[in-house]
Amino acid sequence: MVKAPNTQAKSNYLNISERKILLRFFDILSVVLGIYAISSFLNVNYITLTNEMSVKWLVTFVLYFILFGNIFELYNLKVSASRYLVFQSILITCFATIIFYVFTPIITPSLPKNRIEILYLFLGIVIPLTYWRLIYSTFIYSPKFLKNILIIGSSNKVENILQIIEKKNFQINVVNYISDEKITSLENYKYQQLDKADLLKVMEEHSVDEIVVSTSSLGIKPNSKINQQLVYLFEHGINIKSIGNLYEEITESVAKENLNKEFYKYISFSKNHENTFYLLFMRVFDIIVSLVGLLSLLFYVPFVFIGNLFGSRGPLFYKQVRVGLNGEHFNIYKFRSMIVNAETNKAIWAEKNDRRITSFGKFIRKTRIDEIPQFWNILIGEMSLIGPRPERPEFVLSLKDELPFYAIRHVIRPGLTGWAQVMYPYANTTKEQEIKLRYDLYYIKSRGLFMDFKILIKTISTVIQLKGQ
């Protein structure tokens, strides 16, 4: 038997979380060095490292930078791999950081007498950040620092996961695949025939860090040679995961193949589903945010009223029956964005570029202003800030028939925003609803404060960049 790979020495690849930590660390270092440079060599005193308030000002600036960096996808690894996209993200992030820093003088220094110092501050952080990100995209984003993956499975399973890896630009290096037949549409990948493959030899030749496998799709028996080799490698510290787990890691949604009669093996409720402190915190948070949201109606009502006068005269608000927690019905409230009597005989899915949406309605949908009245639903407990979007009873009835696991999404309160909403915002067919369902199920099994924070950041990003539908 070929000697098992040496698992004692640490591999040189950087996993996803390590890359994000690396990006944040050197981003902050670049910002601090940039500020030091302009204060030392250009005598910029607006933000300096020699004042007694310097630590407070610097921490505030860095916190703003990290916040807007997340909002404008500076830590999206797909964006980080593109020089054009990352430079665009750097510019927007730095601009937003400085704007907020300038307009919060209670916790930041007063505006400088010489306003050119603000421009120096902008350039002082943009330039070192750009240089650092160029270093990252040139040297660190390379196969040398990517995890080497070996995939074992039927040709259709392997083809599907490889297409997803390419589509999502997921940062792993697939060095080989072992399957029942070669995939002609994917010539760039090395192939080994299943019944001829020596798994240990492949591992040694390609320095494989991780094996992704779907033995069930190949009908591999427990006592087969390849299964024995998998057990041997696992005993020697090689990480082995299923194709379904890799799919979830890449897409952050539940794999379609896991929605079967043994779903309980792959889908479970988050530990926070019955965590009293988490549920209480979220309810208090919902109440506070909904009160602030309802106060904002004082500003938005006259604005939407005037917009409707020119766009489409008619009622300012509309209500519609939706399905909520445990399948209970409630009335959802929104600013009207469609023409009056948009539906006559039956419920109709909203479509992309829907002709029923008014010209002004398109704007309030993109900015999500139409959703603001739903803060009332949140305040009285019919909805939460975060959760699966509530659907109409007519659609729920048909979707429950076609998608057996659809009703699971009703085990938690529906939300103003949610994981499916920010990851796959538009769905007007059963197939698209099935994709959104898998995002909702992923949220249900991963629900927690960190997940909720990610959703809020993505929602803010969607609103600011006018990505709403």
C-alpha positions in Angstrom: 0.0 0.0 0.0 1.2 3.5 -0.9 2.3 5.5 2.1 -0.5 7.9 3.4 0.0 11.6 2.9 1.9 13.3 5.7 -0.8 15.0 7.8 1.4 16.2 10.6 2.8 19.2 8.8 0.3 22.0 8.2 -0.8 22.5 4.6 0.1 25.8 3.0 -3.4 26.5 1.6 -5.6 29.2 3.1 -9.2 28.3 3.8 -12.1 30.7 3.3 -12.2 32.0 6.9 -8.4 32.5 7.0 -8.5 34.5 3.7 -11.2 36.8 5.1 -9.2 37.3 8.3 -6.1 38.0 6.3 -7.9 40.5 4.1 -9.3 42.3 7.2 -6.0 42.4 9.1 -4.0 43.8 6.2 -6.8 46.2 5.2 -6.7 47.7 8.7 -2.9 47.8 8.7 -3.0 49.6 5.3 -5.5 52.1 6.7 -3.4 52.8 9.8 -0.2 53.1 7.8 -1.9 55.4 5.3 -3.1 57.7 8.1 0.3 57.6 9.7 1.9 58.6 6.4 -0.3 61.6 5.7 -0.1 62.9 9.3 3.7 62.5 9.4 4.7 63.6 5.9 1.9 65.9 4.8 1.2 67.4 8.3 -2.5 66.4 8.1 -3.9 67.0 11.6 -7.5 66.1 11.0 -6.8 62.6 12.0 -3.4 62.0 13.7 -1.7 59.4 15.8 -0.1 61.9 18.2 -3.2 63.5 19.8 -4.6 62.2 23.2 -7.9 61.4 21.4 -6.1 59.5 18.6 -7.0 56.0 19.8 -10.7 56.9 20.0 -10.6 58.5 16.5 -8.7 55.7 14.9 -10.9 53.0 16.4 -14.0 54.8 15.2 -12.5 55.2 11.7 -11.5 51.5 11.5 -15.0 50.4 12.7 -16.6 52.6 10.0 -14.3 51.1 7.4 -15.0 47.5 8.4 -18.7 48.1 8.5 -18.8 49.7 5.0 -16.3 47.2 3.7 -18.8 44.5 4.5 -21.7 46.4 3.0 -19.8 47.1 -0.2 -18.5 43.5 -0.5 -14.8 44.3 0.1 -14.6 40.9 1.8 -16.5 38.9 -0.8 -13.7 36.6 -2.1 -15.2 36.6 -5.6 -14.9 40.4 -5.6 -11.4 40.3 -4.1 -10.2 38.1 -7.0 -11.2 40.8 -9.5 -8.9 43.9 -9.7 -11.6 46.0 -11.2 -14.4 45.0 -8.8 -12.1 45.3 -5.7 -10.9 48.8 -6.8 -14.5 49.9 -7.2 -15.3 48.5 -3.8 -12.3 50.2 -2.2 -13.3 53.6 -3.6 -16.9 53.3 -2.4 -16.0 51.9 1.0 -13.4 54.7 1.6 -15.8 57.4 0.4 -18.6 56.2 2.7 -16.2 55.8 5.6 -14.9 59.3 5.3 -18.4 60.8 4.8 -19.7 59.1 8.0 -16.5 60.1 9.8 -16.9 63.7 8.8 -20.5 63.9 9.8 -20.2 62.3 13.3 -18.2 65.0 15.1 -19.3 64.0 18.5 -17.1 60.9 18.3 -14.7 62.2 15.7 -12.6 65.4 15.4 -14.1 68.7 14.2 -13.8 69.5 10.5 -10.3 70.8 9.6 -10.0 74.4 8.6 -8.2 73.3 5.5 -10.7 71.1 3.7 -8.0 69.7 1.4 -7.0 67.5 4.4 -10.2 65.4 3.8 -9.0 64.6 0.2 -5.5 63.7 1.6 -7.2 61.4 4.0 -9.2 59.7 1.2 -6.1 59.3 -1.0 -4.0 58.3 2.1 -6.1 55.1 2.6 -7.1 54.4 -1.0 -3.5 54.1 -2.2 -2.1 51.6 0.3 -5.3 49.6 0.2 -5.0 49.4 -3.6 -1.4 48.2 -3.4 -2.2 45.6 -0.8 -5.1 44.2 -2.8 -3.0 44.1 -5.9 -0.5 42.0 -4.0 -3.3 39.7 -2.8 -4.8 39.2 -6.3 -1.4 38.6 -7.9 0.3 36.3 -5.4 -2.0 35.1 -2.7 -5.0 34.4 -4.9 -3.2 31.6 -6.8 -3.5 27.8 -6.9 -0.5 27.5 -4.6 -2.6 28.9 -1.7 -5.8 27.1 -2.6 -7.0 23.9 -1.1 -6.4 20.9 -3.3 -9.6 18.9 -3.8 -10.3 15.4 -5.1 -13.9 14.7 -6.1 -15.4 11.1 -6.2 -18.9 10.6 -7.6 -21.1 9.8 -10.6 -20.5 11.8 -13.7 -23.7 13.8 -13.3 -22.9 14.7 -9.6 -19.3 15.6 -10.4 -20.4 17.7 -13.4 -23.0 19.6 -11.3 -20.6 20.4 -8.5 -17.8 21.5 -10.8 -20.2 23.8 -12.7 -21.2 25.4 -9.4 -17.6 25.8 -8.3 -16.8 27.6 -11.6 -20.0 29.7 -11.5 -19.5 30.9 -8.0 -15.7 31.2 -8.5 -15.2 29.3 -5.3 -11.6 29.4 -4.2 -10.5 25.8 -4.3 -8.3 23.9 -6.7 -9.9 20.7 -8.1 -6.8 18.6 -9.0 -8.6 15.4 -10.1 -12.0 13.6 -10.2 -12.7 9.9 -10.0 -16.0 8.9 -11.7 -17.8 6.2 -13.7 -17.1 8.1 -17.0 -15.3 11.1 -18.3 -17.2 14.4 -18.5 -16.6 15.7 -22.0 -17.9 19.2 -21.2 -15.1 19.7 -18.6 -11.9 19.0 -20.3 -9.8 21.2 -18.0 -10.0 18.7 -15.1 -7.9 15.5 -14.8 -9.9 12.3 -14.7 -9.5 8.8 -13.3 -11.7 5.9 -14.2 -13.4 4.5 -11.0 -12.6 0.8 -11.5 -9.0 1.6 -12.3 -8.2 4.4 -9.9 -5.7 3.9 -7.1 -6.9 6.5 -4.6 -3.8 6.6 -2.5 -1.6 7.1 -5.5 -3.8 10.0 -6.7 -3.5 11.5 -3.2 0.3 11.3 -3.2 0.8 12.6 -6.8 -1.5 15.6 -6.4 -0.9 16.6 -2.7 -4.7 16.4 -2.0 -5.9 18.3 1.1 -9.5 17.2 1.0 -11.7 14.5 -0.6 -15.3 15.3 -1.6 -17.3 12.1 -2.2 -20.7 10.8 -3.2 -20.3 7.1 -2.9 -24.1 6.5 -2.9 -24.3 7.9 -6.5 -21.8 5.2 -7.6 -23.2 2.3 -5.6 -19.9 1.8 -3.8 -20.1 -1.0 -1.3 -18.6 -0.8 2.3 -16.1 -3.6 1.6 -14.9 -2.2 -1.8 -11.3 -1.3 -2.4 -12.0 2.4 -2.8 -14.1 2.6 0.4 -11.4 0.8 2.4 -8.9 3.4 1.0 -11.2 6.2 2.1 -11.4 4.7 5.6 -7.6 4.4 5.7 -7.1 8.0 4.6 -9.7 9.2 7.2 -7.8 7.4 9.9 -4.6 9.3 8.8 -6.2 12.7 9.2 -7.4 13.5 5.6 -10.7 15.5 5.7 -13.5 13.8 3.8 -16.9 15.4 3.1 -19.9 14.7 1.0 -20.7 16.6 -2.2 -23.9 17.8 -0.4 -21.8 19.4 2.3 -19.5 21.1 -0.3 -22.6 22.3 -2.1 -23.9 24.0 1.1 -20.4 25.5 1.8 -20.4 27.1 -1.7 -24.0 28.2 -2.1 -25.0 28.6 1.6 -28.2 26.8 0.8 -29.5 23.2 1.5 -28.5 20.8 -1.3 -31.5 19.6 -3.4 -30.4 16.0 -3.0 -30.8 16.2 0.8 -34.5 17.0 0.4 -35.6 13.3 0.4 -37.2 10.8 2.7 -34.1 10.9 5.0 -34.1 14.7 5.2 -33.7 14.6 9.0 -30.1 13.5 8.5 -29.3 16.8 6.7 -31.8 19.3 8.0 -32.3 20.2 11.7 -33.3 23.3 13.6 -30.7 25.6 14.8 -29.7 25.4 18.5 -31.1 28.9 18.7 -34.6 27.7 17.7 -35.4 27.2 21.4 -32.8 29.5 22.9 -34.7 31.8 25.2 -32.0 34.4 25.4 -31.6 34.6 21.6 -35.4 34.7 21.0 -35.8 37.4 23.7 -33.0 39.5 22.3 -34.4 39.3 18.8 -37.9 40.2 20.0 -36.5 43.3 21.8 -34.5 44.2 18.8 -37.5 43.8 16.6 -39.5 46.2 18.8 -36.8 48.8 18.9 -36.2 48.7 15.1 -39.9 48.7 14.3 -40.5 51.8 16.4 -37.7 53.6 14.6 -39.1 52.4 11.3 -42.6 53.6 12.1 -41.3 57.0 13.0 -39.6 57.2 9.6 -43.1 57.0 8.1 -43.6 60.6 9.1 -40.9 61.4 6.4 -41.9 58.8 3.8 -45.7 59.2 3.7 -45.7 62.7 2.1 -42.8 61.6 -0.3 -44.7 58.5 -1.5 -48.0 60.5 -1.7 -46.4 63.0 -4.0 -44.8 60.3 -6.1 -48.1 58.5 -6.5 -49.8 61.7 -7.7 -47.5 61.7 -10.7 -46.9 57.9 -11.0 -50.3 56.4 -10.4 -53.1 58.0 -8.4 -54.9 55.8 -6.0 -54.6 54.4 -2.4 -51.3 55.2 -0.6 -51.2 51.8 1.2 -52.5 48.4 0.5 -52.9 45.2 2.5 -52.7 41.6 1.5 -53.2 38.3 3.3 -50.0 36.4 3.9 -49.1 33.1 5.7 -47.1 33.5 8.9 -45.9 31.6 11.9 -47.4 28.0 12.1 -49.4 28.7 8.9 -51.5 31.4 10.5 -52.9 34.1 8.2 -52.3 37.8 8.7 -52.6 41.1 6.8 -49.3 42.5 5.5 -49.1 46.3 4.9 -47.0 48.0 2.1 -46.9 51.2 0.2 -48.7 50.6 -3.1 -46.3 50.1 -6.0 -48.6 48.6 -8.6 -51.5 50.0 -10.6 -54.9 50.0 -8.9 -56.7 46.6 -9.5 -53.5 44.9 -10.6 -55.2 41.6 -10.1 -58.8 40.8 -11.1 -59.7 37.2 -11.1 -56.8 35.3 -9.4 -53.4 35.8 -7.6 -50.6 36.4 -10.0 -46.8 36.1 -9.4 -44.9 39.3 -9.6 -42.4 39.2 -12.4 -39.2 40.9 -13.3 -40.1 44.1 -15.2 -43.7 43.5 -14.3 -45.9 45.9 -16.3 -48.3 46.3 -13.4 -45.6 48.1 -11.4 -45.9 51.9 -11.8 -42.9 54.1 -12.7 -42.7 55.4 -9.1 -43.4 51.9 -7.8 -40.2 50.7 -9.5 -38.2 53.2 -7.5 -39.7 52.4 -4.1 -39.3 48.7 -4.8 -35.6 49.1 -5.6 -35.0 51.2 -2.5 -37.3 48.9 -0.4 -39.3 51.9 0.7 -42.5 50.0 -0.1 -41.7 47.6 2.7 -41.6 50.3 5.5 -45.2 49.9 6.6 -44.4 46.3 7.6 -42.7 47.6 10.7 -46.3 47.6 12.1 -46.5 43.9 11.5 -43.1 43.5 13.2 -44.2 45.6 16.2 -47.3 43.5 16.9 -45.4 40.3 16.5 -46.9 39.0 13.2 -43.4 39.3 11.6 -39.8 39.6 12.6 -37.1 41.7 11.1 -35.4 38.6 9.8 -37.0 35.4 8.6 -38.5 33.8 5.4 -40.6 36.2 3.4 -44.3 35.6 3.9 -46.2 34.3 0.9 -49.8 34.5 -0.1 -52.1 31.6 0.9 -53.0 30.8 -2.8 -49.3 30.3 -3.6 -48.6 28.4 -0.4 -51.3 25.8 -1.2 -49.9 25.1 -4.6 -46.2 25.2 -3.5 -46.9 22.8 -0.6 -48.3 20.3 -3.2 -45.3 20.6 -5.5 -42.6 21.2 -2.8 -43.1 18.7 0.0 -40.8 20.6 2.5 -42.3 24.0 1.8 -44.3 24.2 5.1 -41.1 23.9 7.2 -40.4 27.6 6.5 -43.4 28.4 8.7 -41.8 27.2 11.9 -40.4 30.7 12.5 -41.9 34.1 12.1 -41.7 35.5 8.5 -39.3 38.4 8.1 -39.0 41.8 6.5 -35.8 40.5 5.0 -34.2 37.1 5.0 -31.4 34.8 3.8 -33.4 33.7 0.7 -34.3 37.4 0.0 -30.7 38.6 -0.1 -29.3 35.6 -1.8 -31.9 34.9 -4.5 -34.3 37.9 -4.5 -36.6 37.1 -7.3 -38.8 34.0 -7.8 -41.9 33.7 -9.9 -41.9 30.0 -10.8 -42.0 26.8 -8.8 -38.4 26.0 -9.7 -37.2 29.4 -8.5 -39.3 29.0 -5.3 -37.7 25.7 -4.7 -34.3 27.4 -4.8 -35.5 30.1 -2.4 -36.9 27.4 -0.1 -33.4 25.8 0.1 -32.0 29.1 1.2 -34.8 29.4 3.8 -34.1 25.9 5.1 -30.3 26.8 5.4 -31.3 29.8 7.5 -33.5 27.7 9.7 -30.6 25.2 10.4 -28.0 28.0 10.8 -30.0 30.7 12.5 -28.1 32.8 15.0 -26.8 36.3 15.8 -23.9 36.1 13.3 -26.2 34.8 10.5 -28.7 37.6 11.3 -25.9 40.2 11.2 -24.8 38.9 7.7 -28.4 39.3 6.5 -28.7 42.8 7.8 -25.4 43.8 6.1 -26.5 42.2 2.8 -29.9 44.0 3.1 -28.2 47.4 3.7 -26.0 46.7 0.7 -29.0 45.8 -1.5 -30.8 49.0 -0.5 -27.8 51.3 -1.0 -26.9 49.8 -4.3 -30.6 49.7 -5.5 -30.6 46.0 -6.1 -34.1 45.5 -4.9 -36.9 44.2 -7.1 
